[in-house]
Amino acid sequence: MPAPTSSNANEPAAIAPVSASAAPPRTVAVIDIGTSSVRMAIAEVAADGIVRTLETLSQGVRLGKDAFVRSELSRATIEECVRVLKAYRRKLEEYNITRPDQVRVVATTAVREAINRLVFLDRVYLATGLTVDPIEEAEVHRITFRSVQPLLMAEPTLREARTVIVEVGGGNTELLVVDKGNVAFSHSYRLGALRLRQTLETLRAPQDILREMMQTEIERTLDAIADQAPAGSHVELVALGGDIRFAARQFDAGWAPQTLATLQVDDLARLTDSVLEMSEDAIVRKFHLPFPDAETLGPALLSYLHVARLLNVDRLRVSSANLRDGLLREMGEGGAWTEDFRGQILRSAVELGRKYHFDEEHGVHVSRLAQQLFQALRSEHGLDARYELLLTLGAVLHEIGLYVSNTSMHKHSMYLIMNSDLFGLGTQEMALVGLVARYHRRAAPKSTHQGFNTLDRDRRVAVLKMAAMLRLALALDTTRSQRVQELRCVRQGNRLIITVPNVDDLSVEQLALKQAGGMFEDVFGMKVLLRTAERPELRGTSSQL
């Protein structure tokens, strides 16, 4: 087995260098198990979260060859991957990376689609002690955005533009649309360079026919991307991925990876024509590429070229940012969802609500009330900040089911949410948001309810707590006037006293709370009382939450 290709920190990195800090930096690593290679990046994280890459390694392992043709990983391929990961484990030990919190291992399309992925995950764990996380497309989009975001913000042209970010991987083509710094759209297309090559090779078509077939399949799958460039709009295209980086270096040998390269579409077209006329062996000889890279180069470049022409741009900006950069950035921030990221998801939820013509003022206001309740009751519910976001999303979208029908609206809301995409959220998280919206009214969760009955205990309890808080928030805006802006929560024995300032008459909200508070009492063991001002007798005898 060839030794992993390694590069060290003397090469410019796409991540900002570490700044001086009193606390010593911690050393971390990320491993990306892709469709044609296993890559690792080792880095230092300073106390302020800034990351400096120390070393990168790459070893070809053709998982996609198995997954995209046979739908399962062969025993030989699994063992080859295990050998690479064992070598990486030894390298980690050289850097004293021994704890699980110091390393994150992810797998993308090939492992995720393999029908024997559990066999693969278990074999890797038993052989190396490494836990592999097969991440979903939504998480890929989130991490990709995190990796390229610093470069977008550093370029005034991109910061103020509608920027389409595309990466043609081995299995899928990932698309992100960022409008003036905010994610407007994300999607994963089931077309990748290796998947395309493998599919067409089974047909044994001549080389001249092969390009035509590739072009047809690319057009069929990717033509919807043109919708992201409305007539008359100015669009910038940023391309990620090893194949397009190779293309950029053919025309800019001195490109510094911490910057964006510029590649003219006409130059890309000429290079694509040249590559597609060559065999894989000829590509290896001429460009000194590993054979797995030579296999995907032609289909990938043809895909990038098609996207550029769809968007009617005359140049591409090429970024060296990759999935490992985004993973390292998240590790530098402790794995938390930042305020910026939370804002991106909330904007995505509002856009989804608008698609179904929801009452935006009501939905957004209820989400703010729910957030206030979540924060005030933190010591009672014990949920972390991620559940706060899921609660606010369920609050924003709780009524979108009205688009289908007023009858069983809450169930329609759940269905629409679970079958929609929100930037950065995976299937499990979308399911929790859908269940919170489903239980904003009518029956409380039951063990017979579809979706709820498949959750583990911790998630079932979390849904109960979030739905109970959402019902209180809805009662506080039962008039849909948004007149309840602030609230204060105080616990007195088995009662929760909610005080609302600057509202004289809360009789309508009090009645609504009597009807909606039953679930809250069942979950938290507290009756809910609503008052316009705190009574003197409560002072000194109550505990503020």
DASULKA-V420481 format. One record per backbone hydrogen bond with DSSP energy under -0.5 kcal/mol. NH is the residue of the N-H (numbers start at 1). CO is the residue of the C=O. If there is no record, write none. Layout:
<<NH;CO> <NH;CO>>
This chain:
<<5;58> <7;56> <9;54> <11;8> <26;45> <28;43> <29;102> <30;41> <31;104> <32;39> <33;31> <33;106> <34;32> <34;37> <38;59> <39;32> <40;57> <41;30> <42;55> <43;28> <44;52> <45;26> <46;44> <46;50> <49;46> <52;44> <54;42> <55;42> <56;7> <57;40> <58;5> <59;38> <61;36> <63;61> <64;35> <66;62> <66;63> <67;63> <68;64> <69;66> <70;66> <71;66> <72;66> <78;74> <79;75> <80;76> <81;77> <82;78> <83;79> <84;80> <85;81> <86;82> <87;83> <88;84> <89;85> <90;86> <91;87> <92;88> <93;89> <94;90> <95;91> <96;93> <97;92> <98;96> <102;99> <103;100> <104;29> <105;131> <106;31> <107;133> <108;33> <112;108> <113;109> <114;110> <115;71> <117;114> <120;116> <121;117> <122;118> <123;119> <124;120> <125;121> <126;122> <127;123> <128;124> <129;124> <129;125> <130;124> <132;130> <133;105> <134;132> <135;107> <135;133> <140;136> <141;137> <142;138> <143;139> <144;140> <145;141> <146;142> <147;143> <148;144> <149;145> <150;146> <151;148> <152;148> <153;149> <154;150> <155;151> <155;152> <156;154> <159;155> <160;156> <161;158> <162;234> <163;161> <163;178> <164;162> <164;236> <165;163> <165;176> <166;164> <166;238> <167;174> <168;240> <169;167> <169;172> <173;189> <174;167> <174;172> <175;187> <176;165> <177;185> <178;163> <178;176> <179;177> <179;182> <180;161> <180;178> <182;179> <184;177> <185;177> <187;175> <189;173> <189;187> <191;189> <193;169> <195;170> <196;192> <197;193> <198;194> <199;195> <200;196> <201;197> <202;198> <203;200> <204;201> <205;200> <210;206> <211;207> <212;208> <213;209> <214;210> <215;211> <216;212> <217;213> <218;214> <219;215> <220;216> <221;217> <222;218> <223;219> <225;222> <226;223> <227;224> <228;225> <229;226> <233;230> <235;233> <236;162> <238;164> <238;236> <239;317> <240;166> <245;241> <246;242> <247;243> <248;244> <249;245> <250;246> <250;247> <251;247> <251;248> <252;248> <255;252> <257;255> <259;256> <261;259> <261;318> <263;316> <265;314> <268;264> <269;265> <270;266> <271;267> <272;268> <273;269> <274;270> <275;271> <276;272> <277;273> <277;274> <278;275> <283;279> <284;280> <285;281> <286;282> <287;283> <288;284> <294;290> <295;291> <296;292> <297;293> <298;294> <300;296> <301;297> <302;298> <303;299> <304;300> <305;301> <306;302> <307;303> <308;304> <309;305> <310;306> <311;307> <312;309> <313;308> <316;263> <317;237> <318;261> <318;316> <319;239> <320;257> <326;322> <327;323> <328;324> <329;325> <330;326> <331;327> <332;328> <333;329> <334;331> <335;330> <336;333> <338;336> <342;338> <343;339> <344;340> <345;341> <346;342> <347;343> <348;344> <349;345> <350;346> <351;347> <352;348> <353;349> <354;350> <355;351> <356;352> <356;353> <357;354> <358;353> <360;358> <363;359> <364;360> <365;361> <366;362> <367;363> <368;364> <369;365> <370;366> <371;367> <372;368> <373;369> <374;370> <375;371> <376;372> <377;373> <378;375> <380;377> <381;377> <382;378> <387;384> <388;384> <389;385> <390;386> <391;387> <392;388> <393;389> <394;390> <395;391> <396;392> <397;393> <398;395> <400;397> <402;399> <403;400> <404;401> <405;401> <409;406> <411;408> <412;408> <413;409> <414;410> <415;411> <416;412> <417;413> <418;414> <419;415> <420;417> <425;422> <430;426> <431;427> <432;428> <433;429> <434;430> <435;431> <436;432> <437;433> <438;434> <439;435> <440;437> <441;438> <449;446> <452;450> <453;449> <454;451> <455;452> <460;456> <461;457> <462;458> <463;459> <464;460> <465;461> <466;462> <467;463> <468;464> <469;465> <470;466> <471;467> <472;468> <473;469> <474;470> <475;471> <476;472> <477;473> <477;474> <478;475> <480;477> <485;483> <488;499> <490;497> <491;543> <492;495> <495;492> <496;527> <497;490> <497;495> <498;496> <498;529> <499;488> <499;497> <500;531> <501;499> <503;500> <506;504> <510;506> <511;507> <512;508> <513;509> <514;510> <515;511> <516;512> <517;513> <519;516> <520;516> <521;517> <522;518> <523;519> <524;520> <525;521> <527;494> <529;496> <531;498> <538;535> <539;535> <539;536> <541;538> <542;538> <543;491> <545;489>>
